Structure formats: C-alpha cells, structure tokens
C-alpha cells in the first residue's frame, strides 16, 4: 500500500485546495499518471502517481483544503490491488449495505447498481436513488463524485433558502457559489495592501500617434523577422524601465524601516485568466529587445489562460503594468501589487480633439495612463516625473532606442 501525499511545492506555499480528481477510487493507475489538480494561491499543480496499482481510496475530496505532507489517497499495489477489486464489487452489491427507505420494487435495481461504499453512504445521506445517478466510469461504477454531482445539479434546480443566503429572498432564483482559492487570495491581498500602504494615484495622457505610426510601418517586417506581433506592451515596458532608472524609488520595496532598492527590472504584466487576475513576470526585461519582450508576454499570457503557469513565472516582480484598455476601460486607479510600490495602468485609445498649439486643433489617438504608488516612500514629484517620462518616451519612441 502506498500513500499519496501533498508534495512540497514552494517555500511560501504550505497548503492548497483540491480542484479536481483526475482519477476515481477503483481506477488503475500507472506510475507518472496525473491523479489530481491542486489549486494554490498562486498556481494550479498536477500531482502524479509515484506508484502503479489501484487507487484504493480518496481521503480528501474536491474542494477540501489540504496541507503539504498530508495523505490524500491510497494506492494498492500488485496482488493487493486485484483483491481490492473483488472486495469492492462484492461489498457494492451486498444487500446488507442497502439502508435506504426505498420502495420494495426498487430494491433489486438498487442492489444491481455497481457503486463504491462511499457513494452508497453519501447517496443515503442525500436521499438520492443510485439508479438515477449517471457515471462515466469505464465499467459503469458509481462513485462518490458522481453522487455529489447529482446532488449539486438537484440543488441548482431548487430556490435558495434563507439559510443558504440571508441576503437572497427565498422567492427569487439565485445560485450561491463559493469563491475559488485564488479568488479568495486575490481578494485578501487587495484588501491587505490598502491597509498597509499609503496608495495615491496620479494621471496623465499620451498621444499615441507616433507609436501607432511605427507599428503600422514596421508590423509586417517585424512579424516576418521575429515571428511575433509588434504590440503596445513592448513600447510601454521599455518606457517604464527607462522611467524606473530615472526614478529608482518606484522600483524599490519597503522592508520594515529599510528600503530595498532593486537594480534589476522584473516587470509584472497583469493577465486576466479564467480563475482570476494573475501577474506573470518578464524577468530581466531591461536585457530584452522589443521582439523578446513581445514573445515573453505572449507566452506568459497563453500559459495563464491555459492554467499552466508555474511558480517561477509568478515569483518576483519589481513593478507591474496592467492594461484595462483591453476591456474598454477609459480611466481607472490600479491597486498596488504588494510588496511593489508602483503600478502603471494603461487604458483604451480614443480619438479626441487635441489643441496642438494656440491656433490648431487636431484629432489624435489619446490614452489616459495612471500611476498608483506608495506615498510612504514615493513623493508626488517622483510620481509625476515618472509619468511625464513615460509620456515623453511614448510620444517620441525613437528615444526608446537611445535609452533602451
């Protein structure tokens, strides 16, 4: 018999939530097979089997919080696995296990249902007829997860009661949903940073004419040369790095009564993923050219949307860029990504009338940009200067080549 335990994940991660079991009790497994997906506050991790045999029992179900080193399942190896199969089938068909108050005419059907003891126990507790439970098990065996799924489907068809949610009228249809572990962590961190940092936001606007002309002129050549599209993020990343070099306090970190002034530039790029916002990091961005930055951002965004980000992709980060403009945001006040002390918010590009001088008004593609910063160590002078520097570089992108 071999125990399946929650492995060591990273120094800062001590627990996780079981997101989904990929194997069911009674399934045969081979060494290296994926058993389950574990959701942590940073990434989802797939746990593999370290032994071949039969997954005898699952001790922790989907949604349960588990600690590193905790036993969550048992695998039976060799001859013991075959013996387990026989005992399981024998017990699942045993009339002595049938304690449900069902009609006499349904008794034979209930006995004929192939189900695990755990499934039968849960079905009794939930008042569910096993004959009505669907399963995709290869031999037609009903397991505990199948009963849970049937129970949840039944609950969704019911009107929530006052006990389920005191804020929902009992005569109104609604669904009570538990937040994912990542969403809970995001919520906690966003609240915590507003309690620990003195957040202030300053704004400016950028005329995107020059950047858009460069992109239009060079996009096909750039695509052919580097096999990646020339987007806005590389321009903003380069401009941010140059501004951080001029105003280094925005690349720092507060550690008690000290400041950690970072001489490297790991730029976090906020990405909307199915389970919530994540901020993968472009490491040593100051050493990368435009194509390398665009390629790295594209790869990280793809991994985020496929829930394939690793811990290394999310660790570190000295400054963050978030682009609400992809969703149509015109203006916002981004919240700091602790322990960082600065975050730049990009927004939608809109054509607006702009006074070029005292006599001319032209229609220009304009973008509002916002810098939220920790006023404990960054004063308004540095914050405003930072944004002006970013604005100047984007409105004259040739400077990025000289300063990059």
Secondary structure as UniProt FT lines:
FT   STRAND          2..5
FT   TURN            11..12
FT   STRAND          15..21
FT   TURN            25..26
FT   STRAND          28..29
FT   TURN            31..32
FT   STRAND          34..39
FT   STRAND          44..48
FT   STRAND          53..58
FT   TURN            62..63
FT   STRAND          65..67
FT   TURN            68..69
FT   STRAND          71..76
FT   HELIX           79..92
FT   HELIX           95..97
FT   HELIX           104..106
FT   HELIX           107..112
FT   HELIX           117..126
FT   HELIX           130..132
FT   TURN            138..139
FT   HELIX           144..156
FT   TURN            162..164
FT   TURN            166..167
FT   TURN            170..171
FT   HELIX           181..196
FT   STRAND          199..207
FT   HELIX           209..226
FT   HELIX           233..246
FT   HELIX           248..251
FT   STRAND          252..255
FT   TURN            256..257
FT   STRAND          258..261
FT   STRAND          267..273
FT   TURN            274..275
FT   STRAND          276..282
FT   TURN            283..284
FT   HELIX           285..287
FT   HELIX           290..305
FT   TURN            306..307
FT   HELIX           311..314
FT   STRAND          319..323
FT   HELIX           324..327
FT   TURN            338..339
FT   STRAND          342..346
FT   STRAND          349..355
FT   STRAND          361..374
FT   TURN            375..377
FT   HELIX           380..395
FT   TURN            396..397
FT   HELIX           398..403
//
